[in-house]
């Protein structure tokens, strides 16, 4: 079980959260950037829009929160996608190569209404 807590990491003022082991809170196992529609506006777009065709989600964008730039400790990363699916997420198509960060990007769509109350 992991504990998710807000944290300022990397860019000052850029909201992020970290996942920590509750028995040893100093052991951060992952960090994620949180980008709301309001914060994406000055950037011109969500990062996902540069990697994937999200035109079908246009009407939902004011309510979307993009969680990206994930950094997962290698000991914990193997089950990340399975964990999203267990929460009720959908995989939004084929992965994309992210040359800016030398990573494979995967669009995962998780409507909060599908998440069990104990995880919210």
Helices and strands as residue ranges (DSSP letters): E 2-8, E 15-21, E 24-36, H 37-41, H 48-51, G 55-63, E 65-72, G 77-79, H 80-87, E 90-91, E 96-98, E 103-105, E 108-109, G 112-114, G 117-119
